[in-house]
Amino acid sequence: MDEQTFDYQEEEAFDYQEEEAFDYQEEEAFDYQEEETFDYQEEEMCDLYEDFDINPYESISNVFTDVRSEITDTNTDVSTSSRESTVWRYFHKRPSDAPGHNVCKTCLAKYETTTSVSTLRKHLLNSHQIQVPPKRQKTTTRMNPFNEQEQIKHTKYLIQWIICDLQPFNVVGNKYFKEFINYFCPRYIIPTRKHVKNLIVNAFNNRRTKIIKELDQIEGRCSLTADIWTSINQKAYLGITIHYIDLNWGLRNFLLDIIPFSVRHTGKNIAQEIMRVLEEFQISNKIIALTTDNESAMVVCGKELSDAFNNELSLMNFSHYRCAAHVLNLGVKQGLQLVSSSVNKVRELMIKIKNSTLLCDKLRTYCEVEGMNYLKPILDVETRWNSTYYMLERLGKLQPALALLVASQGDVRDLYPNEDEWIAIKVNNPSI
């Protein structure tokens, strides 16, 4: 396995875990808010709808239905009088002798006009034993909506967009998204957030089942690559990628699973999680190799899996390989120690420039003076030996502009390589 494959695995896994983590946070927060405030909001919003004659179920397509066409359903009367709360049969609304108040017709009790309908309803019940039920809003019929088959077909593409574009479940509740959909496709009924969530979960389970069936048809054996890391929010994840040759002799590989890792990162725990995933996908008897980095826990994991396969599944040819790219990275890092002082100075210079808007602007200006294209400084990464190469290469390309920058900015002068350091850098990077 080469470095590019590991890079792809890590990037794909990080994108997935980041979306998964944020979606999970958003989902938990939304559900908690719904559970705690639903009753209160329902009562308050009902009062608001009744006071201001609002139909909460109308979409933008319903609002303009009168302009576009006639409503054929005679049961959907949306006149103001039919939608007014029956509470007002027992109250005078802002009479002339009591401005700013609503007055009970029975006992002449006064309530400010800002008082909710539910409070007036409670007054009628407690003081006069008059029970006025909440007024249920009548809905406007959508003009010629899609039949069930067409609705399912359109929803399929909506779900595909949400998944592939990493959108949150509640995007379907966004006001402007609804207006957008209702304008371009007024016949389509947008599903609710919870319905979207269920559809995505079902799509995930169906795809998982399909993968299990496809892997079951493999006549040969499979190999795995695995890596474990800690995300920026300090949560650990284990990524497992499967590699195999399909029935058409094509080399296939894909991310098999991303596992939140909350227990200690011991080799035994990692091996147990990998075995659990293999049993879930029913491929424990098809694995012949595992490739990981050289981290001590991964080395122990390889031994644990080898013992498990040899003892339980009699796969005597199972092997654990250490990633060649990772071994090469360790070797190059050791070699860079010979010029570590020069590289460290370049790294500090790049950090200084990247973190300063003023220095970046001046560097851009000096690039124009030298008649060269502006190139952003590159900062290397410890786990990517070739990133140090690219950082030094970029330093060489920016050398004319950097010389002018150093001459005008005394605070970066000490970070600029001297002649001996330039010689050491160029020897290790002939492209400079």
Secondary structure, DSSP 8 states (H G I E B T S, - for coil): --HHHHHHHHHHHHHHHHHHHHHHHHHHHHHHHHHHHHHHHHHHHHHHHHHHT--TT--HHHHTHHHH-----TT----HHHHS-GGGGSEEES-TTSTTEEEETTT--EEETTS-HHHHHHHHHHHH--------------SS---HHHHHHHHHHHHHHHHHTT--GGGGG-HHHHHHHHHH-TT-----HHHHHHHHHHHHHHHHHHHHHHHHT--S-EEEEEEEEE-TTS-EEEEEEEEEE-TTS-EEEEEEEEEEE-S---HHHHHHHHHHHHHHTT-GGGEEEEEE-S-HHHHHHHHHHHHHIIIII--TT-EEEE-HHHHHHHHHHHHHGGGHHHHHHHHHHHHHHHT-HHHHHHHHHHHHHTT---------BTTBHHHHHHHHHHHHHTHHHHHHHHHH-GGGGGGS--HHHHHHHHHH-TT-
